[in-house]
Amino acid sequence: MDHKQPKIVSIIPYKILPAKLGGEKGIALFYEYLGRLAEVTSISTKNNEPQYAINYKLLNILSNSKLRYINPFLYFSMRRVLLQQKATHLLIEHPYFGWLAWALKKTLPVIWVVHSHNIEYMRSRSIGRWWWRALKAYERWVYRRADKVFFISDEDREHAIKELGVSASRSFTVTYGIEQAGIPDDNELHECRRKIGALHGIDQEEKVLLFNGALYHHTNYDALRIILDKINPILLGAPAFKYKIIICGKGLPAFFNELKEYADKHIIYAGFVEDISLYFKAADVFLNPILSGGGVKTKAIEALAMNCTVVSTELGAMGIKREICGDKLYIIENHDWQLFAETVIRSAQKATSTPDVFFDYYYWGRVTKMITSII
């Protein structure tokens, strides 16, 4: 490798390989594309399968136990890896291992980078964790001591500068990325629609509305409840609008009873699907009625990349660069479900395409090229 290329050692504090869920895929692709431009060694938990790492090396050093976050002996094993790899940069995913990175930075000539996926204390506060103030203090401490901090959106970066005292000159927006350099062609979209229609018994004239998420997480099953109890009743009151709502996701709580009582209300429960891109390509509208949680809702970005229109609450669209989405992103004020449903009906009838500028901004190749220029 060219000696000018950075040699990065990163800490990924949880399982990502094989990548199946959205968050896992996001990190795996981040390193796959970064590995084309730099020498990357990632340290992660023992429950990962390193053979799935593409363009980077993954070492199973961290324990699967939650105690890994406070294990002081990790300093020695991490320092050994950094020395062996002749690392120029230490990159940590999330701020949780900030204490370890700070200790390593004290004894090694590395540049310490934090890759933030959301403002963690805000997420914890939104879901009612009583200790969010302590997390805020720790998060502030980490961000202010790192050499560089990557935030996933302009909003997160601006919040960190204003509320946490993070240096503007050492903080950067590094967005979630997509693999597509442009929208899928029409033949591919039509074929996906045909497959999903045949699989779930959806007539050709019916519009496909999609919701996808990790359904064991209350942010997502609360949004599902809104679809079932608030949005769908309004859609049912518009008999001229022919549609089906497909619900995809892992871990639906038992109290939903697999949505069996909604089967006669145009609701289809597909559960966990291996290839969610097939559903995004087949769907006319992605429903994103999120009212809690923090960070960028990456599934909305994935939907837009597949040329699927997104109708979202304000909170659900947080962090998405709205001005490059054209007529494919509709943002509705939180709790205005009447307007939300009306917008779903209206937008489902419009034939529009995700603009080229969207792909220019979110493509992983551009994102990781920017990262290497920063570091």
C-alpha positions in Angstrom: 0.0 0.0 0.0 1.0 3.6 -0.6 2.8 4.8 2.6 0.7 8.0 2.4 -2.5 6.1 3.0 -3.7 6.2 6.6 -3.5 3.0 8.7 -6.6 2.9 10.8 -7.5 0.8 13.8 -11.1 1.0 14.8 -13.2 -0.2 17.7 -16.7 -1.5 16.8 -18.3 -2.4 20.2 -20.9 -4.9 19.0 -21.8 -7.5 16.4 -22.0 -6.4 12.8 -21.0 -9.5 10.8 -22.7 -11.1 9.0 -24.6 -7.8 8.4 -28.3 -8.3 8.4 -30.0 -5.4 10.1 -29.8 -1.8 8.9 -27.3 -0.6 11.5 -25.0 -3.6 10.9 -25.0 -3.1 7.2 -24.3 0.6 7.6 -21.1 0.0 9.6 -20.0 -3.0 7.5 -20.4 -0.9 4.3 -18.6 2.1 5.9 -15.5 0.0 6.4 -15.8 -1.9 3.1 -15.6 1.4 1.2 -13.1 3.0 3.6 -10.9 -0.1 3.2 -10.5 0.8 -0.5 -8.8 4.0 0.5 -7.0 3.1 3.7 -5.5 0.1 5.6 -8.2 -0.8 8.1 -8.1 -3.2 11.1 -11.3 -3.3 13.2 -11.5 -4.7 16.7 -14.9 -6.0 17.7 -16.8 -8.6 19.7 -16.3 -12.4 19.6 -19.7 -13.0 18.1 -18.7 -11.5 14.8 -17.7 -13.7 11.8 -14.5 -12.1 10.4 -14.7 -13.9 7.0 -17.5 -11.5 6.1 -15.3 -8.4 6.4 -14.6 -7.0 2.9 -11.5 -4.8 2.3 -10.7 -4.7 6.0 -9.5 -7.0 8.7 -11.7 -7.7 11.8 -10.3 -9.1 15.0 -12.5 -10.8 17.6 -10.9 -9.3 20.8 -13.8 -7.8 22.7 -15.9 -9.9 25.0 -19.6 -10.3 24.3 -20.3 -9.3 27.9 -21.6 -5.8 28.7 -18.6 -5.6 31.1 -16.4 -5.0 28.0 -17.3 -1.3 28.1 -15.5 -1.0 31.5 -12.7 -3.5 31.2 -9.4 -1.7 31.9 -7.3 -4.6 30.7 -8.4 -3.8 27.1 -5.8 -1.0 27.1 -3.0 -3.6 26.8 -4.5 -5.7 24.0 -5.6 -2.6 22.1 -2.1 -1.0 22.4 -0.5 -4.1 21.1 -2.7 -4.1 18.0 -2.1 -0.4 17.4 1.7 -1.0 17.6 1.5 -4.1 15.4 -0.5 -2.3 12.7 1.7 0.8 12.9 -1.6 2.7 13.2 -1.8 6.4 12.4 -5.4 6.7 13.4 -7.7 5.2 16.1 -11.3 5.4 15.2 -14.1 4.5 17.7 -17.7 3.8 16.7 -19.9 5.8 19.2 -18.4 7.5 22.2 -18.6 4.6 24.7 -15.0 3.6 24.4 -13.8 7.2 24.7 -12.1 6.5 28.0 -10.0 3.7 26.3 -9.2 5.8 23.3 -8.1 8.7 25.6 -5.8 6.4 27.5 -4.2 5.0 24.3 -3.8 8.5 22.9 -1.8 9.4 26.0 0.9 6.9 25.2 0.8 6.5 21.4 1.2 9.0 18.5 -2.2 8.3 16.9 -5.0 10.6 15.8 -8.1 9.8 17.7 -11.4 10.0 15.8 -14.9 9.5 17.1 -17.6 8.3 14.6 -20.9 9.4 16.2 -24.1 7.8 14.9 -26.4 10.1 16.9 -26.2 12.3 20.0 -26.4 9.4 22.5 -27.7 11.4 25.5 -30.6 12.8 23.5 -31.6 9.3 22.4 -31.5 8.1 26.0 -33.5 11.0 27.2 -36.2 10.5 24.5 -36.7 6.9 25.6 -36.8 7.7 29.3 -33.5 6.5 30.6 -33.0 8.2 34.0 -29.2 8.4 33.6 -29.1 10.5 30.5 -27.5 13.5 32.3 -24.5 11.4 33.2 -24.2 10.2 29.6 -24.4 13.8 28.4 -21.5 14.7 30.7 -19.4 11.7 29.5 -20.3 12.3 25.8 -19.3 16.0 26.1 -16.0 14.9 27.7 -15.2 12.4 24.9 -16.1 14.7 22.0 -14.1 17.6 23.4 -10.9 15.5 23.8 -11.0 13.6 20.5 -8.8 15.0 17.7 -11.7 14.8 15.2 -15.4 14.0 15.5 -17.6 12.7 12.7 -21.3 13.5 13.2 -24.0 11.8 11.0 -25.9 15.0 10.2 -25.5 18.7 10.1 -28.1 19.0 12.9 -26.1 16.7 15.2 -22.9 18.6 14.5 -24.5 22.0 15.2 -26.1 20.7 18.4 -22.7 19.3 19.6 -21.0 22.6 18.9 -23.7 24.7 20.6 -24.7 22.4 23.5 -21.6 20.3 24.2 -18.9 22.8 23.3 -17.3 20.7 20.6 -14.8 22.6 18.4 -16.2 23.5 15.0 -12.8 23.1 13.4 -12.5 19.5 14.7 -16.0 18.3 13.9 -17.4 17.2 10.5 -20.6 15.8 9.0 -20.1 12.3 7.7 -23.4 11.0 6.6 -24.8 7.5 6.4 -24.2 6.2 2.9 -25.8 4.2 0.2 -24.3 1.8 -2.4 -26.3 3.0 -5.3 -24.8 5.7 -7.6 -28.3 6.2 -9.1 -31.9 4.9 -9.0 -32.6 1.3 -10.2 -33.8 1.1 -13.8 -37.5 0.8 -14.5 -37.3 -2.8 -15.5 -35.8 -3.7 -12.1 -38.4 -1.7 -10.2 -41.3 -3.3 -12.2 -39.9 -6.8 -11.7 -39.6 -6.2 -7.9 -43.2 -5.0 -7.8 -44.3 -8.1 -9.7 -42.5 -10.4 -7.3 -43.8 -8.7 -4.1 -47.3 -8.6 -5.6 -47.2 -12.3 -6.4 -45.7 -13.2 -3.0 -48.3 -11.3 -0.9 -51.4 -11.3 -3.2 -51.4 -7.6 -4.1 -53.2 -6.6 -7.2 -51.4 -4.5 -9.8 -53.7 -1.5 -9.3 -53.1 -1.4 -5.6 -50.4 0.9 -4.2 -47.8 -0.6 -1.9 -47.1 1.2 1.3 -44.2 0.0 3.4 -43.0 0.2 7.0 -39.8 -1.5 8.0 -37.8 -1.5 11.3 -36.5 -3.5 14.2 -39.9 -4.1 15.8 -38.6 -5.1 19.2 -37.5 -1.5 19.6 -40.2 0.7 21.1 -39.4 3.6 18.7 -40.5 1.3 15.8 -43.4 -0.5 17.4 -44.8 2.8 18.6 -44.6 4.0 15.0 -46.4 0.7 13.9 -49.1 1.4 16.5 -49.6 4.9 14.9 -49.9 3.3 11.5 -52.5 0.8 12.7 -54.6 3.1 14.9 -54.1 6.6 13.4 -53.1 6.5 9.8 -54.7 3.4 8.4 -58.2 4.2 9.6 -58.0 7.5 7.6 -56.8 5.6 4.6 -59.7 3.1 5.0 -62.0 6.1 4.9 -60.9 6.8 1.3 -62.5 4.0 -0.7 -61.1 5.2 -4.0 -57.6 4.6 -2.8 -56.6 1.0 -3.4 -53.6 -0.1 -1.3 -51.9 -2.6 0.9 -49.5 -1.8 3.8 -46.6 -4.2 4.2 -45.0 -4.4 7.7 -41.4 -5.8 7.7 -39.1 -6.3 10.6 -37.7 -8.5 13.2 -39.0 -9.0 16.8 -42.6 -8.0 16.7 -43.8 -8.1 20.3 -46.3 -10.9 21.1 -49.0 -8.5 22.1 -49.4 -7.6 18.4 -50.4 -11.2 17.7 -48.7 -11.1 14.3 -51.2 -8.4 13.3 -53.8 -11.1 12.5 -56.7 -8.8 13.5 -55.6 -6.3 10.9 -55.5 -8.8 8.0 -58.9 -7.5 6.7 -57.7 -3.9 7.0 -55.2 -4.0 4.1 -52.3 -4.8 6.5 -49.8 -7.5 5.6 -47.2 -8.7 8.1 -44.1 -10.0 6.3 -41.8 -10.3 9.4 -38.1 -10.3 8.9 -37.1 -10.4 5.2 -33.7 -11.3 3.9 -33.6 -8.7 1.2 -35.4 -5.5 2.2 -34.2 -3.7 -0.9 -36.7 -5.8 -2.9 -39.5 -4.3 -0.8 -38.2 -0.8 -1.1 -38.0 -1.1 -4.8 -41.6 -2.5 -5.0 -43.1 0.1 -2.7 -44.8 3.3 -3.8 -44.5 5.0 -0.4 -42.4 4.4 2.7 -44.2 5.3 5.9 -42.0 6.9 8.6 -44.3 8.2 11.4 -41.5 8.2 14.0 -42.0 10.2 17.3 -39.0 9.1 19.4 -35.4 8.1 19.3 -32.4 10.0 18.0 -30.1 10.1 15.0 -30.8 9.8 11.3 -33.4 7.2 10.3 -31.3 5.4 7.8 -34.2 3.3 6.5 -35.7 6.6 5.0 -32.4 7.2 3.2 -32.4 3.6 1.9 -36.0 4.0 0.7 -35.2 7.2 -1.2 -32.2 5.5 -2.8 -34.6 2.8 -4.2 -36.8 5.6 -5.7 -39.5 5.0 -3.1 -41.3 8.2 -1.9 -41.0 8.8 1.8 -43.8 10.4 4.0 -42.3 11.2 7.4 -42.9 13.1 10.6 -40.5 16.0 11.4 -38.6 13.9 13.9 -38.4 10.9 11.4 -36.8 13.1 8.8 -34.2 14.6 11.2 -30.8 14.7 9.7 -31.8 14.0 6.1 -30.6 16.7 3.7 -34.1 17.7 2.6 -33.1 20.1 -0.2 -31.6 17.3 -2.3 -34.6 14.9 -2.1 -36.9 16.7 -4.5 -40.5 15.5 -4.6 -39.6 12.2 -3.0 -39.6 13.3 0.6 -42.7 14.8 2.3 -42.3 16.0 5.9 -45.4 16.4 8.1 -45.7 18.0 11.5 -45.5 15.5 14.3 -49.0 14.2 15.3 -50.9 15.6 12.3 -52.0 12.1 11.1 -54.9 13.5 9.0 -52.4 15.4 6.8 -50.0 12.5 6.9 -52.6 10.1 5.5 -53.7 12.6 2.9 -50.1 13.1 1.8 -49.7 9.4 1.5 -52.7 9.2 -0.9 -51.5 12.2 -2.9 -47.9 11.2 -3.2 -48.7 7.6 -4.1 -50.3 8.9 -7.3 -47.3 10.9 -8.4 -44.6 9.6 -10.7 -41.4 11.2 -9.6 -37.7 10.2 -9.3 -35.1 10.7 -6.6 -32.7 13.5 -7.9 -29.2 12.7 -9.1 -27.9 15.2 -6.5 -29.2 12.8 -3.7 -26.9 10.1 -4.9 -24.0 12.5 -5.4 -24.3 13.4 -1.7 -25.1 10.0 -0.1 -23.0 7.5 -2.1 -20.5 5.6 0.1 -17.7 6.2 -2.3 -18.0 10.0 -1.9 -18.5 9.7 1.8 -15.3 7.7 2.5 -13.3 9.7 0.0 -14.2 12.8 2.0 -13.2 11.0 5.3 -9.7 10.2 4.0 -9.2 13.8 2.9 -10.2 14.9 6.4 -7.9 12.6 8.3 
